[in-house]
């Protein structure tokens, strides 16, 4: 059973990888997935940063995976460290010594 489940999970991961590489924005899995396979889709989507949702009931239940909007996936540069002007010569000297470390 575990070998079969491992194979199912690998197949799901493969489909999701192909989906990520494609220009498609949504992938709908078939309604004939088992409960384990639907769970695996949700888990793999989490790992890959995809949105996921189960829709429908009983034999009409299926899972969709969606890519996050670009605005949510683009990385931005971190803000630079704030710089403070020293208010006294003691603070200025302390800053210079700290910078040397």
TORSE-222568 format. One record per atom (N, C-alpha, C): y, z, x; residue number from 0; atom name; residue in one letter. Coordinates in Angstrom, 2 decimals. Layout:
% TORSE-222568
- c2|c3|c1|i|at|aa
- Y|Z|X|NUM|CA|a
...
This chain:
% TORSE-222568
- c2|c3|c1|i|at|aa
- -1.20|0.00|0.83|0|N|x
- 0.00|0.00|0.00|0|CA|x
- 1.26|0.00|0.87|0|C|x
- 1.27|0.84|1.93|1|N|x
- 2.46|0.90|2.79|1|CA|x
- 2.73|-0.44|3.49|1|C|x
- 1.67|-1.12|3.90|2|N|x
- 1.85|-2.44|4.53|2|CA|x
- 2.47|-3.42|3.55|2|C|x
- 2.00|-3.36|2.31|3|N|x
- 2.54|-4.25|1.27|3|CA|x
- 4.02|-3.93|1.03|3|C|x
- 4.35|-2.64|0.95|4|N|x
- 5.74|-2.24|0.73|4|CA|x
- 6.61|-2.63|1.92|4|C|x
- 6.08|-2.49|3.13|5|N|x
- 6.84|-2.89|4.32|5|CA|x
- 7.13|-4.38|4.28|5|C|x
- 6.13|-5.17|3.87|6|N|x
- 6.33|-6.62|3.75|6|CA|x
- 7.36|-6.97|2.69|6|C|x
- 7.33|-6.25|1.57|7|N|x
- 8.30|-6.50|0.51|7|CA|x
- 9.71|-6.17|0.99|7|C|x
- 9.85|-5.05|1.69|8|N|x
- 11.16|-4.64|2.20|8|CA|x
- 11.68|-5.67|3.21|8|C|x
- 10.81|-6.15|4.08|9|N|x
- 11.22|-7.17|5.07|9|CA|x
- 11.66|-8.46|4.38|9|C|x
- 10.96|-8.84|3.32|10|N|x
- 11.33|-10.05|2.57|10|CA|x
- 12.71|-9.87|1.92|10|C|x
- 12.94|-8.69|1.38|11|N|x
- 14.24|-8.39|0.76|11|CA|x
- 15.34|-8.42|1.81|11|C|x
- 15.08|-7.79|2.95|12|N|x
- 16.06|-7.77|4.04|12|CA|x
- 16.37|-9.20|4.49|12|C|x
- 15.34|-10.06|4.54|13|N|x
- 15.54|-11.46|4.92|13|CA|x
- 16.42|-12.19|3.93|13|C|x
- 16.17|-11.98|2.63|14|N|x
- 16.99|-12.63|1.60|14|CA|x
- 18.43|-12.17|1.69|14|C|x
- 18.62|-10.87|1.92|15|N|x
- 19.98|-10.34|2.02|15|CA|x
- 20.69|-10.86|3.27|15|C|x
- 19.97|-11.01|4.36|16|N|x
- 20.56|-11.54|5.59|16|CA|x
- 21.01|-12.99|5.38|16|C|x
- 20.17|-13.78|4.71|17|N|x
- 20.53|-15.17|4.40|17|CA|x
- 21.76|-15.20|3.50|17|C|x
- 21.80|-14.30|2.54|18|N|x
- 22.93|-14.21|1.62|18|CA|x
- 24.21|-13.89|2.38|18|C|x
- 24.16|-12.94|3.28|19|N|x
- 25.34|-12.56|4.07|19|CA|x
- 25.85|-13.75|4.88|19|C|x
- 24.94|-14.53|5.43|20|N|x
- 25.33|-15.68|6.25|20|CA|x
- 25.84|-16.85|5.40|20|C|x
- 25.58|-16.82|4.11|21|N|x
- 25.98|-17.93|3.23|21|CA|x
- 27.42|-17.76|2.76|21|C|x
- 27.88|-18.77|2.03|22|N|x
- 29.22|-18.70|1.43|22|CA|x
- 29.17|-18.11|0.03|22|C|x
- 27.97|-17.83|-0.47|23|N|x
- 27.83|-17.23|-1.80|23|CA|x
- 28.43|-15.84|-1.81|23|C|x
- 28.91|-15.42|-2.98|24|N|x
- 29.49|-14.07|-3.09|24|CA|x
- 28.59|-13.12|-3.87|24|C|x
- 27.60|-13.66|-4.59|25|N|x
- 26.70|-12.82|-5.37|25|CA|x
- 25.27|-13.35|-5.28|25|C|x
- 24.34|-12.42|-5.18|26|N|x
- 22.91|-12.76|-5.15|26|CA|x
- 22.23|-11.97|-6.26|26|C|x
- 21.57|-12.68|-7.16|27|N|x
- 20.85|-12.03|-8.26|27|CA|x
- 19.36|-12.10|-7.98|27|C|x
- 18.72|-10.94|-7.94|28|N|x
- 17.28|-10.89|-7.72|28|CA|x
- 16.57|-11.09|-9.06|28|C|x
- 15.33|-11.59|-9.03|29|N|x
- 14.62|-11.87|-10.28|29|CA|x
- 14.25|-10.59|-11.05|29|C|x
- 13.96|-10.77|-12.33|30|N|x
- 13.62|-9.64|-13.19|30|CA|x
- 12.20|-9.12|-12.94|30|C|x
- 11.39|-9.86|-12.20|31|N|x
- 10.01|-9.43|-12.00|31|CA|x
- 9.82|-8.50|-10.78|31|C|x
- 10.91|-8.00|-10.19|32|N|x
- 10.77|-7.05|-9.10|32|CA|x
- 10.22|-5.73|-9.62|32|C|x
- 9.39|-5.09|-8.82|33|N|x
- 8.88|-3.77|-9.18|33|CA|x
- 9.98|-2.74|-8.98|33|C|x
- 9.75|-1.52|-9.48|34|N|x
- 10.72|-0.45|-9.27|34|CA|x
- 10.94|-0.20|-7.78|34|C|x
- 9.86|-0.26|-6.98|35|N|x
- 9.99|-0.08|-5.54|35|CA|x
- 10.87|-1.17|-4.93|35|C|x
- 10.66|-2.41|-5.34|36|N|x
- 11.45|-3.51|-4.79|36|CA|x
- 12.92|-3.39|-5.17|36|C|x
- 13.19|-2.97|-6.41|37|N|x
- 14.60|-2.77|-6.80|37|CA|x
- 15.24|-1.67|-5.97|37|C|x
- 14.50|-0.58|-5.76|38|N|x
- 14.99|0.50|-4.91|38|CA|x
- 15.25|-0.01|-3.49|38|C|x
- 14.34|-0.81|-2.97|39|N|x
- 14.50|-1.36|-1.62|39|CA|x
- 15.75|-2.24|-1.54|39|C|x
- 16.02|-3.02|-2.59|40|N|x
- 17.24|-3.85|-2.61|40|CA|x
- 18.46|-2.95|-2.51|40|C|x
- 18.50|-1.89|-3.30|41|N|x
- 19.63|-0.96|-3.26|41|CA|x
- 19.79|-0.34|-1.88|41|C|x
- 18.69|0.11|-1.29|42|N|x
- 18.75|0.76|0.03|42|CA|x
- 19.20|-0.21|1.11|42|C|x
- 18.67|-1.43|1.08|43|N|x
- 19.05|-2.41|2.10|43|CA|x
- 20.51|-2.84|1.93|43|C|x
- 20.96|-2.95|0.69|44|N|x
- 22.37|-3.28|0.45|44|CA|x
- 23.27|-2.19|1.04|44|C|x
- 22.89|-0.95|0.86|45|N|x
- 23.67|0.16|1.44|45|CA|x
- 23.76|0.01|2.95|45|C|x
- 22.64|-0.25|3.58|46|N|x
- 22.60|-0.39|5.04|46|CA|x
- 23.48|-1.55|5.52|46|C|x
- 23.54|-2.62|4.72|47|N|x
- 24.25|-3.82|5.11|47|CA|x
- 25.70|-3.87|4.61|47|C|x
- 26.12|-2.83|3.90|48|N|x
- 27.50|-2.79|3.42|48|CA|x
- 27.79|-3.70|2.25|48|C|x
- 26.78|-3.95|1.43|49|N|x
- 26.95|-4.80|0.25|49|CA|x
- 27.07|-3.94|-1.00|49|C|x
- 27.81|-4.43|-1.99|50|N|x
- 27.83|-3.78|-3.29|50|CA|x
- 26.54|-4.16|-4.00|50|C|x
- 26.03|-3.27|-4.85|51|N|x
- 24.78|-3.55|-5.55|51|CA|x
- 24.78|-2.86|-6.89|51|C|x
- 24.05|-3.46|-7.84|52|N|x
- 24.04|-2.93|-9.19|52|CA|x
- 22.77|-3.37|-9.91|52|C|x
- 22.17|-2.45|-10.66|53|N|x
- 21.06|-2.80|-11.56|53|CA|x
- 21.65|-3.09|-12.92|53|C|x
- 21.13|-4.12|-13.56|54|N|x
- 21.63|-4.53|-14.88|54|CA|x
- 20.43|-4.75|-15.80|54|C|x
- 20.59|-4.38|-17.06|55|N|x
- 19.54|-4.63|-18.04|55|CA|x
- 18.56|-3.47|-18.16|55|C|x
- 17.57|-3.66|-19.05|56|N|x
- 16.58|-2.62|-19.31|56|CA|x
- 15.18|-3.23|-19.32|56|C|x
- 14.22|-2.39|-18.99|57|N|x
- 12.79|-2.71|-18.99|57|CA|x
- 12.51|-4.05|-18.30|57|C|x
- 11.85|-4.98|-18.99|58|N|x
- 11.46|-6.23|-18.33|58|CA|x
- 12.64|-7.16|-18.06|58|C|x
- 13.81|-6.84|-18.59|59|N|x
- 15.01|-7.65|-18.34|59|CA|x
- 15.90|-7.06|-17.24|59|C|x
- 15.41|-6.04|-16.54|60|N|x
- 16.21|-5.37|-15.50|60|CA|x
- 16.20|-6.20|-14.22|60|C|x
- 17.37|-6.34|-13.62|61|N|x
- 17.48|-7.06|-12.35|61|CA|x
- 18.57|-6.41|-11.51|61|C|x
- 18.59|-6.77|-10.24|62|N|x
- 19.58|-6.22|-9.30|62|CA|x
- 20.44|-7.36|-8.78|62|C|x
- 21.75|-7.08|-8.68|63|N|x
- 22.65|-8.04|-8.04|63|CA|x
- 23.21|-7.40|-6.77|63|C|x
- 23.43|-8.23|-5.79|64|N|x
- 24.10|-7.81|-4.56|64|CA|x
- 25.36|-8.65|-4.44|64|C|x
- 26.44|-8.02|-4.05|65|N|x
- 27.71|-8.73|-3.90|65|CA|x
- 28.35|-8.37|-2.58|65|C|x
- 29.04|-9.34|-2.03|66|N|x
- 29.81|-9.09|-0.81|66|CA|x
- 31.10|-8.38|-1.20|66|C|x
- 31.53|-7.48|-0.35|67|N|x
- 32.79|-6.80|-0.57|67|CA|x
- 33.93|-7.79|-0.39|67|C|x
- 35.03|-7.62|-1.11|68|N|x
- 36.18|-8.49|-0.90|68|CA|x
- 36.64|-8.40|0.56|68|C|x
- 37.14|-9.50|1.09|69|N|x
- 37.56|-9.55|2.49|69|CA|x
- 38.53|-8.44|2.86|69|C|x
- 39.43|-8.11|1.96|70|N|x
- 40.42|-7.07|2.26|70|CA|x
- 39.75|-5.74|2.55|70|C|x
- 38.56|-5.51|1.99|71|N|x
- 37.87|-4.25|2.20|71|CA|x
- 37.01|-4.27|3.45|71|C|x
- 36.72|-5.45|3.99|72|N|x
- 35.82|-5.53|5.13|72|CA|x
- 36.53|-5.85|6.44|72|C|x
- 37.79|-6.23|6.38|73|N|x
- 38.49|-6.54|7.62|73|CA|x
- 38.87|-5.25|8.32|73|C|x
- 38.74|-5.28|9.60|74|N|x
- 39.10|-4.08|10.36|74|CA|x
- 40.54|-4.23|10.84|74|C|x
- 41.21|-3.15|10.87|75|N|x
- 42.58|-3.16|11.35|75|CA|x
- 42.64|-2.33|12.62|75|C|x
- 43.64|-2.61|13.43|76|N|x
- 43.82|-1.85|14.65|76|CA|x
- 44.22|-0.43|14.29|76|C|x
- 43.71|0.54|15.05|77|N|x
- 44.15|1.91|14.79|77|CA|x
- 45.63|2.05|15.15|77|C|x
- 46.28|2.96|14.48|78|N|x
- 47.69|3.20|14.77|78|CA|x
- 47.83|3.81|16.16|78|C|x
- 48.89|3.44|16.87|79|N|x
- 49.08|4.03|18.19|79|CA|x
- 49.39|5.51|18.08|79|C|x
- 49.08|6.22|19.16|80|N|x
- 49.40|7.64|19.19|80|CA|x
- 50.92|7.80|19.09|80|C|x
- 51.36|8.76|18.32|81|N|x
- 52.81|8.96|18.22|81|CA|x
- 53.36|9.45|19.56|81|C|x
- 54.56|9.02|19.86|82|N|x
- 55.21|9.50|21.07|82|CA|x
- 56.37|10.39|20.68|82|C|x
- 56.48|11.46|21.38|83|N|x
- 57.54|12.41|21.10|83|CA|x
- 58.45|12.52|22.30|83|C|x
- 59.71|12.56|22.06|84|N|x
- 60.66|12.77|23.15|84|CA|x
- 60.71|14.27|23.45|84|C|x
- 60.47|14.64|24.69|85|N|x
- 60.52|16.06|25.01|85|CA|x
- 61.91|16.63|24.77|85|C|x
- 61.93|17.86|24.32|86|N|x
- 63.22|18.48|24.02|86|CA|x
- 63.72|19.35|25.15|86|C|x
- 62.89|19.55|26.15|87|N|x
- 63.35|20.35|27.30|87|CA|x
- 62.68|19.82|28.56|87|C|x
- 63.21|20.19|29.69|88|N|x
- 62.63|19.75|30.96|88|CA|x
- 61.25|20.34|31.16|88|C|x
- 60.98|21.52|30.60|89|N|x
- 59.66|22.14|30.71|89|CA|x
- 58.63|21.27|29.98|89|C|x
- 58.97|20.83|28.77|90|N|x
- 58.07|19.96|28.02|90|CA|x
- 57.87|18.63|28.73|90|C|x
- 58.92|18.09|29.31|91|N|x
- 58.83|16.82|30.03|91|CA|x
- 57.88|16.96|31.21|91|C|x
- 57.97|18.04|31.96|92|N|x
- 57.10|18.26|33.11|92|CA|x
- 55.65|18.42|32.66|92|C|x
- 55.44|19.14|31.56|93|N|x
- 54.09|19.34|31.02|93|CA|x
- 53.49|18.00|30.61|93|C|x
- 54.26|17.15|29.99|94|N|x
- 53.79|15.82|29.58|94|CA|x
- 53.41|14.98|30.80|94|C|x
- 54.19|15.02|31.84|95|N|x
- 53.92|14.26|33.06|95|CA|x
- 52.62|14.72|33.69|95|C|x
- 52.41|16.03|33.76|96|N|x
- 51.19|16.56|34.34|96|CA|x
- 49.97|16.19|33.50|96|C|x
- 50.11|16.22|32.20|97|N|x
- 49.01|15.87|31.31|97|CA|x
- 48.66|14.38|31.45|97|C|x
- 49.67|13.56|31.64|98|N|x
- 49.46|12.12|31.80|98|CA|x
- 48.71|11.80|33.09|98|C|x
- 48.89|12.62|34.11|99|N|x
- 48.23|12.40|35.40|99|CA|x
- 46.72|12.66|35.32|99|C|x
- 46.30|13.49|34.37|100|N|x
- 44.86|13.85|34.23|100|CA|x
- 44.11|12.71|33.71|100|C|x
